[in-house]
Amino acid sequence: MSSKQKRFRVAILDDYQNVALSLADWSVLDGRATVTVFNDHVADADAVIERLQPFEIVCVMRERTPMTRSIIERLPKLGMIASTANRNASIDLEAAEERGIQVVHTGYTSAPTIELTWALILGSARNLVAENASLRGGGWQQSVGDDIAGRTLGVLGLGNVGGAVAQIGNAFGMKVIAWSQNLTIDRAAEVGATLVSRDEVFRIWCLVAGRAASSVRRN
């Protein structure tokens, strides 16, 4: 790069976990751009604008900081918005297009969300947090966990995440029911689920929440 070529300024927003620079190969920008990572979150729009004034490229983490029209229109240097995942509803695409700002996206996998969903389900069924705290505090087992085999799993939506969650529920021997606005009987059957009404799904959730609250009170 010649001394006359411009070095772009890149901002990475909302990297709470301080992992962005380790999850991609940023070395391709060496000599071409200066990358600044912000580990905190700024909610006030005026503060966001003040922070981003020097930057030509802004990298956002899904919907953590919305790129609204009011923000985009007050960033005259902005030429590109890069977002994690293949879509981001919090970016005003029309406002970006009007100002000639390119919006690009990274690849995406649903696996972490699916795995975390089941970690939370199993942790709740087996009271893992309370039991772990008891053991570390010098105590012993305080409760008997719930089996999930034979129980009913209610899933709202059977897309990339919901469909995989439903299939894992089947592997555990659960009865899987599901609802979404455009869900069909055939699509539900593809992942081993039964299409029911929205009220039925929420009825199951309310029953589970009630049992969980009762367990907390007993403990």
C-alpha positions in Angstrom: 0.0 0.0 0.0 1.4 3.4 -0.9 1.6 6.1 1.6 -1.1 8.0 -0.3 -3.7 5.1 0.0 -6.3 5.5 2.6 -6.3 3.4 5.7 -9.9 2.7 6.6 -11.2 2.8 10.2 -13.3 -0.2 11.3 -15.4 -0.3 14.5 -16.6 -3.5 16.1 -19.5 -2.9 18.4 -20.8 -4.7 21.5 -18.0 -7.3 21.8 -18.9 -8.0 25.4 -17.0 -11.2 25.6 -13.9 -9.7 23.8 -13.8 -12.6 21.3 -14.4 -10.9 17.9 -10.7 -10.7 17.0 -10.2 -14.4 17.8 -13.1 -15.7 15.8 -12.0 -14.5 12.3 -8.8 -13.8 10.4 -8.4 -10.1 10.6 -4.9 -10.2 9.3 -6.1 -9.5 5.8 -6.7 -5.9 6.9 -3.1 -5.4 8.0 -1.9 -2.2 6.4 -5.3 -1.4 5.0 -7.4 -0.7 8.0 -7.3 0.1 11.7 -9.7 -2.0 13.8 -11.2 -0.7 17.1 -13.1 -3.0 19.3 -15.7 -1.7 21.7 -16.5 -4.1 24.6 -19.3 -2.0 26.2 -22.8 -1.3 24.9 -24.0 2.2 24.3 -27.8 2.6 24.2 -28.2 6.3 23.6 -28.4 7.1 19.9 -26.5 10.4 20.3 -23.7 8.6 22.1 -23.6 5.9 19.3 -23.3 8.6 16.7 -20.6 10.4 18.6 -18.6 7.1 19.0 -18.9 6.2 15.3 -18.2 9.5 13.7 -14.5 8.6 12.7 -15.4 5.2 11.2 -16.0 4.2 7.6 -16.9 0.6 8.4 -19.1 -0.6 11.4 -19.3 -4.2 12.4 -22.4 -5.0 14.4 -23.3 -8.1 16.4 -26.9 -9.0 15.3 -29.4 -6.7 17.1 -27.2 -5.5 19.9 -26.9 -2.0 18.5 -29.6 -1.0 16.0 -28.4 0.9 12.9 -31.5 3.1 12.5 -32.2 5.7 9.9 -31.5 8.5 12.5 -28.1 7.0 13.2 -27.1 6.2 9.6 -28.0 9.7 8.4 -25.7 11.3 10.9 -22.6 9.3 10.0 -21.3 11.0 6.9 -18.1 8.8 6.7 -20.0 5.5 6.9 -19.6 3.4 3.8 -20.2 -0.2 5.0 -22.1 -2.0 7.7 -21.1 -5.6 8.4 -23.4 -7.8 10.5 -23.0 -11.2 12.0 -25.5 -13.8 10.5 -27.3 -13.6 7.2 -29.8 -11.0 8.1 -30.3 -8.3 10.8 -33.7 -6.7 11.3 -32.2 -3.8 13.3 -30.4 -2.4 10.2 -32.5 0.1 8.2 -31.6 -1.2 4.8 -33.6 1.5 3.0 -31.7 4.3 4.7 -28.4 2.6 4.0 -29.2 2.1 0.3 -30.3 5.8 0.0 -26.8 6.9 1.2 -24.9 4.3 -0.8 -23.8 2.4 2.2 -23.1 -1.3 1.5 -24.6 -3.8 4.0 -22.9 -7.2 4.2 -23.3 -10.3 6.3 -21.3 -13.2 7.6 -22.1 -16.9 7.6 -24.2 -18.3 10.4 -24.9 -21.6 12.2 -27.8 -22.4 14.4 -25.9 -25.1 16.3 -24.9 -22.9 19.3 -28.5 -21.8 19.9 -29.8 -25.3 19.6 -27.2 -26.7 22.0 -27.7 -23.9 24.6 -31.5 -24.5 24.4 -31.0 -28.1 25.4 -28.4 -27.2 28.0 -31.0 -25.0 29.7 -33.8 -27.6 29.4 -31.7 -30.3 30.9 -30.2 -28.0 33.5 -33.7 -27.0 34.6 -35.0 -30.6 34.7 -32.2 -31.7 36.8 -31.8 -28.6 39.0 -28.2 -28.4 38.1 -27.5 -24.9 39.3 -28.9 -25.5 42.8 -27.4 -29.0 43.1 -24.0 -27.7 42.0 -24.1 -24.8 44.5 -25.1 -27.3 47.2 -22.2 -29.6 46.5 -19.7 -26.8 46.3 -21.0 -25.4 49.6 -20.3 -28.7 51.3 -23.8 -30.1 51.0 -25.2 -33.0 49.1 -28.1 -33.8 46.8 -31.2 -31.7 47.7 -33.8 -32.8 45.1 -34.7 -35.5 42.6 -34.5 -34.4 39.0 -37.3 -34.8 36.5 -37.2 -37.3 33.7 -37.9 -35.7 30.3 -38.7 -39.0 28.5 -42.4 -39.2 28.0 -42.9 -35.5 28.7 -44.4 -33.0 26.3 -42.1 -30.5 24.5 -43.8 -27.4 23.1 -42.0 -25.6 20.3 -43.0 -22.3 18.9 -41.8 -22.3 15.3 -40.1 -25.1 13.4 -37.4 -23.3 11.5 -33.7 -24.0 11.6 -33.6 -23.8 15.4 -37.0 -25.1 16.3 -36.9 -28.0 13.9 -33.6 -29.3 15.4 -34.8 -28.7 19.0 -37.8 -30.8 18.1 -35.7 -33.7 16.7 -33.6 -33.8 19.8 -36.7 -33.9 21.9 -37.8 -37.0 19.9 -34.4 -38.6 20.6 -35.0 -38.1 24.3 -38.4 -39.9 24.0 -40.5 -36.8 24.4 -43.9 -36.0 22.7 -43.3 -32.9 20.6 -46.0 -30.5 19.8 -45.5 -27.3 17.8 -47.3 -24.2 16.4 -46.4 -21.3 14.2 -48.4 -19.0 12.0 -47.5 -20.8 8.7 -46.7 -24.3 10.1 -48.3 -27.2 8.2 -49.0 -30.7 9.3 -46.5 -32.1 6.8 -43.7 -29.8 8.0 -44.3 -30.7 11.6 -44.2 -34.4 10.7 -40.8 -34.0 9.0 -39.2 -33.3 12.4 -41.5 -35.7 14.4 -43.8 -33.0 15.8 -47.6 -32.7 16.0 -49.2 -29.5 14.9 -51.4 -28.0 17.6 -53.0 -24.6 18.3 -51.0 -21.8 19.8 -53.0 -21.9 23.0 -52.1 -25.6 23.5 -48.4 -24.8 23.2 -48.7 -21.9 25.7 -50.8 -24.1 28.0 -47.9 -26.6 28.2 -45.4 -23.8 28.9 -47.6 -22.4 31.7 -47.8 -25.9 33.3 -44.0 -26.3 33.2 -43.4 -22.8 34.5 -45.9 -23.5 37.4 -44.1 -26.7 38.3 -40.7 -24.9 38.2 -42.0 -22.1 40.5 -43.4 -24.7 42.9 -40.0 -26.5 43.0 -38.2 -23.2 43.7 -40.5 -22.5 46.6 -40.0 -26.0 48.1 -36.2 -25.6 47.9 
